[in-house]
């Protein structure tokens, strides 16, 4: 089977397995991207994510992962569900006086959850699909050696997604498509099979700076460059629980308990989003936000049970409670500033 026919068969199999899109790139060393990556590291934009400094040889050349790698297959899986965040909650208090009683209304901020984390953890949804795709590849190209990753290995997934024609990398650093915006996960298969590569897409961001202007902590320091150490997703997901969220970050959290979608919410291309066919990404119990007080009072056992197989296990019990406290503290700081 020639490389064009084999590539078409692999892509057909990927779509049959439920992936939204699939593309293929030639497995060449990423010389220039790694220069930019090294500069990003030197600026300290990775913050406390020390793992990003390791395995640089694999990040530059995937042949360090799969010897004689010839192709990189990239798949996308849409996770968008047409539900909006519930950002406020009205609390009613009955106050009794000697003559009459009244009902007081208070509005409590809810802790917003990033859209990707509303349902099951994508790390439990995508890998089985990738394994199934590799099995199909073994039927199409017997003897091919392949290895897959879903945000779990030393692979520059976004760079490979761009090279495979999945989309272009937006100014917020997320990969964008004209048909579904940026609401999708990526998966990568590195293989020594020789498959015909796809053409890259054009960059359609143009002069738009909506994501840069809207970032609540000014983490997008330049077009296509994100200072991760300022990003709300970094502080609410990646940073270990023993580190408290700094005041300058907390006062700009705007109710984000886990992650942050602001740069995607304001992106004009995300008005073309489509409903995901994967029900496991739908909001659990219809919840897209949680009361910070409910998280602070949650026991370890309740936490593990409530968020079983959810991305909200990522920051751990103490980390999610830290986030909840920071939302409340940040709101207090903002109130004092305006008094």
Secondary structure, DSSP 4 states (H G I P E B T S, - for coil): --HHHHHHHHHHHHHHTT-SEEEEEE----HHHHHHHHHHHHTTTTTT-GGGGS-HHHHH-GGGTSTT--EEEEEEEE---S-----EEEEEEEEE-SS-EEEEEEEEEEEEE-GGGSSB-HHHHHHHHHHHHHHHHHHHSTT--EEEESS-SS--HHHHHHHTTS-EE-TTSSEEBTTTBT-EEEEEEEESS--PPPPPPPP--TT--HHHHH-TT--EEETTEE-GGG-HHIIIIIS-TTSPPPHHHHTT-TTEEE---HHHHT-GGGGG----S-GGGSPGGG-SEEEHHHHHT--HHHHHHHTTTBGGGTTHHHHHHHHHHHHHHHHHHHHHHH-
